[in-house]
């Protein structure tokens, strides 16, 4: 079964908007693990708009020995204030997976994958450094990425397919072309020896279509839609709904 990793960034956004302690990412972490999620994802950014370094350290302690910890981030963003940089966070907490994403402060959310030609020589030593720290490294790539095989040459073990365009196409009722791009990219990645993850704008509405089309999907990382749906239905029931969608028995 495809692993569900729940992104807790939106919990931290709500907390930060009040400037106090609630809602608590640690309590949310416990809730989604107890509901059956196989992983926790966070995406700490230098501007600390949501999950902060202190959250990363605390979550690492809470998660240890229970489920997979996946840290997303831009490994080229320099330290700033209390943010020590992605590599130093990884060195401190030793997550099972690091997902490298080419994002910046100006982006509201991640909206594109790496250019695996232009970014290759920067990525190669960063991937090696993260692997030396014991992390499995996944690279964020666009569906239709022409050079997805290069991720393996650079030392990455997985790719995460950016599913934003797929989700928009699904909502518009014209999903065939975008789904085909996701499937083709996934198949080429697998042929190159890479594991395949997916994430961004996945929801209860569109997840089953993607999971059925890519039965070898290793992991999906879902945050925004899942937390939004949980406002209506509750966090634990929403996690269980996603797990049911991923079940292939």
SELUMFI-787456 format. One record per residue (C-alpha): x, y, z; residue in three letters. Coordinates in steps of 0.001 Angstrom, whole numbers. Layout:
REM residues N
+---------+---------+---------+---------+
|    east |   north |      up | residuo |
+---------+---------+---------+---------+
|       X |       Y |       Z |     ala |
...
+---------+---------+---------+---------+
REM end
This chain:
REM residues 249
+---------+---------+---------+---------+
|    east |   north |      up | residuo |
+---------+---------+---------+---------+
|       0 |       0 |       0 |     unk |
|    1156 |    3526 |    -782 |     unk |
|    2401 |    5285 |    2357 |     unk |
|     414 |    8358 |    3426 |     unk |
|    2623 |   11104 |    4871 |     unk |
|     613 |   13947 |    6405 |     unk |
|    2059 |   17435 |    6032 |     unk |
|    1532 |   19437 |    9244 |     unk |
|    2454 |   22869 |    7881 |     unk |
|   -1125 |   24163 |    7912 |     unk |
|   -1467 |   23291 |   11597 |     unk |
|    1518 |   25547 |   12266 |     unk |
|      56 |   28305 |   10061 |     unk |
|   -3088 |   28389 |   12205 |     unk |
|   -1011 |   28444 |   15384 |     unk |
|    1262 |   31206 |   14099 |     unk |
|   -1690 |   33371 |   13056 |     unk |
|   -2601 |   33710 |   16744 |     unk |
|     973 |   33922 |   17997 |     unk |
|     406 |   31392 |   20764 |     unk |
|     481 |   27584 |   21064 |     unk |
|   -2729 |   26233 |   19552 |     unk |
|   -3399 |   24274 |   17463 |     unk |
|    -447 |   22150 |   18511 |     unk |
|    1523 |   20364 |   15733 |     unk |
|    2624 |   17716 |   18244 |     unk |
|    -946 |   16849 |   19162 |     unk |
|   -1858 |   16767 |   15473 |     unk |
|    1111 |   14479 |   14881 |     unk |
|    -113 |   12023 |   17502 |     unk |
|   -3635 |   12135 |   16082 |     unk |
|   -2676 |   11304 |   12497 |     unk |
|    -255 |    8558 |   13553 |     unk |
|   -2890 |    6952 |   15764 |     unk |
|   -5308 |    7134 |   12805 |     unk |
|   -2866 |    5079 |   10722 |     unk |
|    -735 |    7515 |    8723 |     unk |
|    2671 |    6082 |    7886 |     unk |
|    4592 |    9331 |    7876 |     unk |
|    4797 |   12964 |    8886 |     unk |
|    5988 |   15670 |    6488 |     unk |
|    7101 |   19206 |    7300 |     unk |
|    8450 |   21939 |    5051 |     unk |
|   10348 |   24477 |    7163 |     unk |
|   11184 |   27663 |    5262 |     unk |
|   13733 |   30346 |    6141 |     unk |
|   10964 |   32933 |    6651 |     unk |
|    9378 |   30586 |    9249 |     unk |
|    5889 |   31261 |    7953 |     unk |
|    4638 |   27934 |    9296 |     unk |
|    6692 |   25024 |   10691 |     unk |
|    9688 |   26397 |   12558 |     unk |
|   13007 |   24797 |   13545 |     unk |
|   11739 |   24243 |   17084 |     unk |
|    8797 |   22297 |   15667 |     unk |
|   11150 |   20136 |   13609 |     unk |
|   13212 |   19203 |   16676 |     unk |
|   10129 |   18494 |   18798 |     unk |
|    8406 |   16480 |   16075 |     unk |
|   11530 |   14394 |   15494 |     unk |
|   11451 |   13331 |   19154 |     unk |
|    7722 |   12634 |   19032 |     unk |
|    7929 |   10600 |   15806 |     unk |
|   11058 |    8568 |   16585 |     unk |
|   10437 |    4839 |   16180 |     unk |
|    6808 |    5332 |   15166 |     unk |
|    6571 |    6410 |   11508 |     unk |
|    8688 |    7958 |    8769 |     unk |
|    9772 |   11589 |    9077 |     unk |
|   10051 |   13503 |    5786 |     unk |
|   11556 |   16988 |    5717 |     unk |
|   11016 |   19066 |    2585 |     unk |
|   13014 |   22137 |    1749 |     unk |
|   15389 |   24121 |    -397 |     unk |
|   18885 |   22934 |     418 |     unk |
|   20425 |   26012 |   -1191 |     unk |
|   18633 |   28565 |    1014 |     unk |
|   21173 |   30014 |    3487 |     unk |
|   20659 |   30170 |    7268 |     unk |
|   18555 |   33093 |    8476 |     unk |
|   17802 |   34033 |   12062 |     unk |
|   16760 |   30882 |   13930 |     unk |
|   16635 |   28896 |   10693 |     unk |
|   19948 |   26981 |   10510 |     unk |
|   19598 |   25747 |    6931 |     unk |
|   18157 |   22479 |    5663 |     unk |
|   21346 |   20446 |    5969 |     unk |
|   21843 |   21452 |    9603 |     unk |
|   18234 |   20572 |   10423 |     unk |
|   18770 |   17166 |    8843 |     unk |
|   22032 |   16739 |   10733 |     unk |
|   20229 |   17485 |   13995 |     unk |
|   17152 |   15256 |   13602 |     unk |
|   18144 |   12572 |   11036 |     unk |
|   14837 |   12135 |    9159 |     unk |
|   14276 |    9026 |    7093 |     unk |
|   13651 |   11123 |    3974 |     unk |
|   14565 |   14564 |    2664 |     unk |
|   12605 |   15953 |    -270 |     unk |
|   14494 |   18705 |   -2061 |     unk |
|   12235 |   21414 |   -3477 |     unk |
|   13276 |   24504 |   -5498 |     unk |
|   11148 |   27041 |   -3631 |     unk |
|   11741 |   30605 |   -2478 |     unk |
|   10167 |   33188 |    -178 |     unk |
|    8152 |   34707 |   -3023 |     unk |
|    6276 |   31457 |   -3625 |     unk |
|    3093 |   30952 |   -1638 |     unk |
|    3643 |   27242 |   -2089 |     unk |
|    5860 |   24949 |   -4161 |     unk |
|    4836 |   25321 |   -7795 |     unk |
|    7476 |   23639 |   -9967 |     unk |
|   10110 |   20938 |   -9940 |     unk |
|   13859 |   21066 |  -10485 |     unk |
|   15512 |   21535 |  -13856 |     unk |
|   17672 |   18427 |  -13633 |     unk |
|   20056 |   19742 |  -16309 |     unk |
|   20577 |   23312 |  -15123 |     unk |
|   20564 |   22376 |  -11425 |     unk |
|   22586 |   19171 |  -11756 |     unk |
|   25987 |   20322 |  -10544 |     unk |
|   24495 |   22066 |   -7514 |     unk |
|   22316 |   19106 |   -6617 |     unk |
|   24951 |   16379 |   -6861 |     unk |
|   27065 |   17376 |   -3808 |     unk |
|   23977 |   18317 |   -1781 |     unk |
|   22398 |   14915 |   -2395 |     unk |
|   25656 |   13198 |   -1417 |     unk |
|   25837 |   15221 |    1801 |     unk |
|   22261 |   14365 |    2773 |     unk |
|   22776 |   10694 |    2037 |     unk |
|   25881 |   10688 |    4229 |     unk |
|   23579 |   11878 |    7028 |     unk |
|   21441 |    8773 |    6529 |     unk |
|   18532 |   10327 |    4640 |     unk |
|   16822 |    8920 |    1587 |     unk |
|   16765 |   11779 |    -922 |     unk |
|   13811 |   12579 |   -3159 |     unk |
|   13777 |   15329 |   -5808 |     unk |
|   10663 |   17352 |   -6627 |     unk |
|   10039 |   17089 |  -10388 |     unk |
|    7370 |   18190 |  -12818 |     unk |
|    5130 |   15663 |  -14517 |     unk |
|    6546 |   15397 |  -18002 |     unk |
|   10093 |   16114 |  -16817 |     unk |
|   12198 |   15325 |  -19896 |     unk |
|   15249 |   14271 |  -17915 |     unk |
|   13745 |   12502 |  -14911 |     unk |
|   16307 |    9689 |  -15274 |     unk |
|   19032 |   12157 |  -14322 |     unk |
|   17747 |   12144 |  -10754 |     unk |
|   19234 |    8664 |  -10366 |     unk |
|   22536 |    9761 |  -11931 |     unk |
|   22724 |   12602 |   -9399 |     unk |
|   22377 |   10137 |   -6515 |     unk |
|   18715 |   10621 |   -5577 |     unk |
|   16767 |    7518 |   -4614 |     unk |
|   13293 |    8860 |   -5343 |     unk |
|   11438 |   11605 |   -7151 |     unk |
|    8259 |   13315 |   -6016 |     unk |
|    6009 |   14187 |   -8917 |     unk |
|    4440 |   17644 |   -8599 |     unk |
|     718 |   16951 |   -8951 |     unk |
|    -626 |   20521 |   -8924 |     unk |
|   -1469 |   20554 |  -12662 |     unk |
|   -3059 |   17099 |  -12366 |     unk |
|   -5300 |   18318 |   -9527 |     unk |
|   -6383 |   21402 |  -11475 |     unk |
|   -7137 |   19317 |  -14551 |     unk |
|   -9122 |   16841 |  -12449 |     unk |
|  -11214 |   19641 |  -10962 |     unk |
|  -11861 |   21005 |  -14464 |     unk |
|  -13055 |   17601 |  -15697 |     unk |
|  -10291 |   17207 |  -18281 |     unk |
|   -7704 |   15097 |  -16509 |     unk |
|   -6594 |   12579 |  -19145 |     unk |
|   -3586 |   14469 |  -20490 |     unk |
|   -2176 |   15465 |  -17098 |     unk |
|   -2730 |   12005 |  -15647 |     unk |
|    -896 |   10514 |  -18619 |     unk |
|    2029 |   12869 |  -17978 |     unk |
|    2196 |   11733 |  -14349 |     unk |
|    2075 |    8059 |  -15335 |     unk |
|    4723 |    8421 |  -18055 |     unk |
|    7074 |   10258 |  -15689 |     unk |
|    6513 |    7670 |  -12970 |     unk |
|    7192 |    4771 |  -15314 |     unk |
|   10399 |    6333 |  -16618 |     unk |
|   11560 |    7061 |  -13072 |     unk |
|   10891 |    3482 |  -12011 |     unk |
|   12760 |    2167 |  -15054 |     unk |
|   15748 |    4268 |  -13943 |     unk |
|   15678 |    2581 |  -10526 |     unk |
|   13977 |    5416 |   -8679 |     unk |
|   11141 |    5179 |   -6180 |     unk |
|    8147 |    7370 |   -7001 |     unk |
|    6370 |    9725 |   -4605 |     unk |
|    3701 |   12292 |   -5425 |     unk |
|    2355 |   15408 |   -3806 |     unk |
|     645 |   18784 |   -4057 |     unk |
|   -3074 |   19511 |   -4189 |     unk |
|   -3964 |   15850 |   -3792 |     unk |
|   -7348 |   15396 |   -2131 |     unk |
|  -10011 |   12808 |   -1429 |     unk |
|  -11586 |   13774 |   -4747 |     unk |
|   -8584 |   13036 |   -6969 |     unk |
|   -6269 |   10688 |   -5044 |     unk |
|   -7833 |    7388 |   -6087 |     unk |
|   -7448 |    8187 |   -9786 |     unk |
|   -3739 |    8863 |   -9370 |     unk |
|   -3100 |    5854 |   -7120 |     unk |
|   -4914 |    3499 |   -9486 |     unk |
|   -2986 |    4814 |  -12486 |     unk |
|     370 |    4455 |  -10681 |     unk |
|      12 |    1268 |   -8601 |     unk |
|    3711 |    1308 |   -7652 |     unk |
|    3437 |    4744 |   -6031 |     unk |
|    5599 |    4592 |   -2905 |     unk |
|    4317 |    7613 |    -993 |     unk |
|    1962 |   10566 |   -1166 |     unk |
|    2484 |   13697 |     903 |     unk |
|    -768 |   15527 |    1601 |     unk |
|   -1340 |   18568 |    3759 |     unk |
|   -3439 |   21476 |    2535 |     unk |
|   -6484 |   19544 |    1317 |     unk |
|   -6372 |   17015 |    4154 |     unk |
|   -6291 |   19710 |    6851 |     unk |
|   -9040 |   21651 |    5074 |     unk |
|  -11268 |   18569 |    4884 |     unk |
|  -10513 |   17791 |    8526 |     unk |
|  -12067 |   21113 |    9561 |     unk |
|  -15409 |   19631 |    8557 |     unk |
|  -14992 |   15952 |    9324 |     unk |
|  -12299 |   15719 |   12011 |     unk |
|   -8614 |   14926 |   11635 |     unk |
|   -8582 |   11211 |   12464 |     unk |
|  -11595 |   10306 |   10259 |     unk |
|  -10089 |   12268 |    7371 |     unk |
|   -6780 |   10402 |    7652 |     unk |
|   -8671 |    7095 |    7677 |     unk |
|  -10593 |    8157 |    4558 |     unk |
|   -7315 |    8761 |    2716 |     unk |
|   -5930 |    5418 |    3791 |     unk |
|   -9027 |    3703 |    2436 |     unk |
|   -8508 |    5410 |    -917 |     unk |
|   -4936 |    4087 |   -1040 |     unk |
|   -5856 |     515 |    -128 |     unk |
|   -5488 |   -1973 |   -2960 |     unk |
|   -6845 |   -5174 |   -1420 |     unk |
+---------+---------+---------+---------+
REM end
